[in-house]
């Protein structure tokens, strides 16, 4: 959205300043730079950007996690790539704490831990 607004002249900051802010933030730098550029392109050629998004979605195989542990591993990897290992570890601690409490209070149940693993990002 920032790239789109910038390209439409709605952001009173230079593109170089935005790029520097992305770099200084230090989180998912390549991803955020690419998102900014896609937003700029969408401001003028939205139909092409939407078509590319649909193509990319169709070409990406989607597999669902079959176990809670598998879901955790996937989410931890995503959060680690997004920010850092500490962020992934914080999520893992949360889910493990919920799983431990659920086992103690509701033996044989795993719905709460599953829900936290699926919905939480720390």
C-alpha positions as a Markdown table, in Angstrom:
| # | Residue | x | y | z |
|---|---|---|---|---|
| 1 | Unk | 0.0 | 0.0 | 0.0 |
| 2 | Unk | 2.9 | 2.3 | 0.7 |
| 3 | Unk | 4.3 | 1.8 | -2.8 |
| 4 | Unk | 0.9 | 2.5 | -4.3 |
| 5 | Unk | 0.4 | 5.7 | -2.3 |
| 6 | Unk | 4.0 | 6.8 | -3.0 |
| 7 | Unk | 3.5 | 6.3 | -6.7 |
| 8 | Unk | 0.3 | 8.3 | -6.7 |
| 9 | Unk | 2.1 | 11.2 | -5.0 |
| 10 | Unk | 0.4 | 10.8 | -1.7 |
| 11 | Unk | 3.6 | 10.3 | 0.4 |
| 12 | Unk | 5.7 | 13.4 | 0.9 |
| 13 | Unk | 8.9 | 11.4 | 1.3 |
| 14 | Unk | 11.5 | 10.3 | -1.3 |
| 15 | Unk | 11.7 | 6.8 | -2.5 |
| 16 | Unk | 15.3 | 6.7 | -1.3 |
| 17 | Unk | 14.2 | 7.7 | 2.2 |
| 18 | Unk | 11.6 | 4.9 | 2.2 |
| 19 | Unk | 14.2 | 2.4 | 1.1 |
| 20 | Unk | 16.5 | 3.6 | 3.8 |
| 21 | Unk | 13.7 | 3.2 | 6.4 |
| 22 | Unk | 13.1 | -0.3 | 5.2 |
| 23 | Unk | 16.8 | -1.0 | 5.6 |
| 24 | Unk | 17.1 | 0.6 | 9.0 |
| 25 | Unk | 14.0 | -1.3 | 10.3 |
| 26 | Unk | 16.0 | -4.5 | 9.6 |
| 27 | Unk | 13.0 | -6.8 | 9.3 |
| 28 | Unk | 12.3 | -8.7 | 6.0 |
| 29 | Unk | 14.3 | -6.1 | 4.1 |
| 30 | Unk | 14.2 | -7.9 | 0.7 |
| 31 | Unk | 10.5 | -8.7 | 1.1 |
| 32 | Unk | 9.6 | -5.2 | 2.1 |
| 33 | Unk | 11.6 | -3.7 | -0.8 |
| 34 | Unk | 9.8 | -6.0 | -3.2 |
| 35 | Unk | 6.4 | -5.2 | -1.7 |
| 36 | Unk | 7.1 | -1.5 | -2.1 |
| 37 | Unk | 8.0 | -2.0 | -5.8 |
| 38 | Unk | 5.0 | -4.1 | -6.5 |
| 39 | Unk | 2.8 | -1.4 | -4.9 |
| 40 | Unk | 4.3 | 1.2 | -7.2 |
| 41 | Unk | 3.7 | -1.0 | -10.2 |
| 42 | Unk | 0.1 | -1.6 | -9.1 |
| 43 | Unk | -0.5 | 2.1 | -9.1 |
| 44 | Unk | -0.2 | 2.1 | -12.9 |
| 45 | Unk | -0.7 | -1.4 | -14.1 |
| 46 | Unk | -3.0 | -3.0 | -11.5 |
| 47 | Unk | -4.5 | -5.6 | -13.8 |
| 48 | Unk | -1.0 | -7.0 | -14.7 |
| 49 | Unk | -0.1 | -7.1 | -11.0 |
| 50 | Unk | -3.3 | -9.0 | -10.1 |
| 51 | Unk | -2.8 | -11.4 | -13.0 |
| 52 | Unk | 0.8 | -12.1 | -11.8 |
| 53 | Unk | -0.5 | -12.6 | -8.2 |
| 54 | Unk | -3.0 | -15.2 | -9.4 |
| 55 | Unk | -0.4 | -17.0 | -11.5 |
| 56 | Unk | 2.0 | -17.1 | -8.6 |
| 57 | Unk | -0.7 | -18.5 | -6.3 |
| 58 | Unk | -1.6 | -21.3 | -8.8 |
| 59 | Unk | 2.0 | -22.3 | -9.3 |
| 60 | Unk | 2.8 | -22.6 | -5.6 |
| 61 | Unk | 2.0 | -26.1 | -4.3 |
| 62 | Unk | 0.0 | -25.9 | -1.0 |
| 63 | Unk | 0.3 | -28.6 | 1.5 |
| 64 | Unk | -1.4 | -28.5 | 4.9 |
| 65 | Unk | 0.3 | -29.5 | 8.1 |
| 66 | Unk | -0.9 | -32.9 | 9.3 |
| 67 | Unk | 0.3 | -32.7 | 12.9 |
| 68 | Unk | 0.7 | -30.0 | 15.6 |
| 69 | Unk | 4.5 | -30.4 | 15.6 |
| 70 | Unk | 4.6 | -30.0 | 11.8 |
| 71 | Unk | 2.4 | -26.9 | 12.0 |
| 72 | Unk | 4.8 | -25.5 | 14.7 |
| 73 | Unk | 7.9 | -26.1 | 12.6 |
| 74 | Unk | 6.3 | -24.4 | 9.6 |
| 75 | Unk | 5.2 | -21.4 | 11.6 |
| 76 | Unk | 8.5 | -21.1 | 13.4 |
| 77 | Unk | 10.4 | -21.1 | 10.1 |
| 78 | Unk | 8.1 | -18.4 | 8.7 |
| 79 | Unk | 8.5 | -16.2 | 11.7 |
| 80 | Unk | 12.2 | -16.7 | 11.8 |
| 81 | Unk | 12.5 | -15.7 | 8.2 |
| 82 | Unk | 10.1 | -12.8 | 8.7 |
| 83 | Unk | 12.0 | -11.3 | 11.7 |
| 84 | Unk | 14.5 | -13.5 | 13.5 |
| 85 | Unk | 15.1 | -16.6 | 15.5 |
| 86 | Unk | 14.0 | -15.0 | 18.8 |
| 87 | Unk | 10.6 | -14.2 | 17.2 |
| 88 | Unk | 10.2 | -17.8 | 16.2 |
| 89 | Unk | 11.3 | -19.1 | 19.6 |
| 90 | Unk | 8.7 | -16.8 | 21.3 |
| 91 | Unk | 5.9 | -18.3 | 19.3 |
| 92 | Unk | 7.2 | -21.8 | 20.0 |
| 93 | Unk | 7.2 | -21.1 | 23.8 |
| 94 | Unk | 3.7 | -19.8 | 23.6 |
| 95 | Unk | 2.4 | -22.9 | 21.8 |
| 96 | Unk | 4.3 | -25.3 | 24.1 |
| 97 | Unk | 3.0 | -23.5 | 27.2 |
| 98 | Unk | -0.6 | -23.8 | 25.9 |
| 99 | Unk | 0.0 | -27.5 | 25.0 |
| 100 | Unk | 1.4 | -28.2 | 28.5 |
| 101 | Unk | -1.6 | -26.5 | 30.2 |
| 102 | Unk | -4.1 | -28.2 | 28.0 |
| 103 | Unk | -2.5 | -31.6 | 28.7 |
| 104 | Unk | -2.7 | -31.0 | 32.4 |
| 105 | Unk | -6.3 | -29.7 | 32.5 |
| 106 | Unk | -7.9 | -31.5 | 29.5 |
| 107 | Unk | -6.2 | -34.8 | 29.0 |
| 108 | Unk | -6.6 | -36.2 | 25.5 |
| 109 | Unk | -7.6 | -32.8 | 24.1 |
| 110 | Unk | -5.5 | -30.8 | 21.7 |
| 111 | Unk | -8.0 | -28.3 | 20.2 |
| 112 | Unk | -6.7 | -25.3 | 22.1 |
| 113 | Unk | -3.0 | -25.9 | 21.3 |
| 114 | Unk | -4.0 | -26.6 | 17.6 |
| 115 | Unk | -5.9 | -23.3 | 17.5 |
| 116 | Unk | -3.0 | -21.3 | 19.1 |
| 117 | Unk | -0.5 | -22.9 | 16.7 |
| 118 | Unk | -2.7 | -22.1 | 13.7 |
| 119 | Unk | -3.7 | -18.5 | 14.7 |
| 120 | Unk | -0.9 | -17.0 | 16.7 |
| 121 | Unk | 2.1 | -15.2 | 15.4 |
| 122 | Unk | 3.6 | -14.8 | 18.9 |
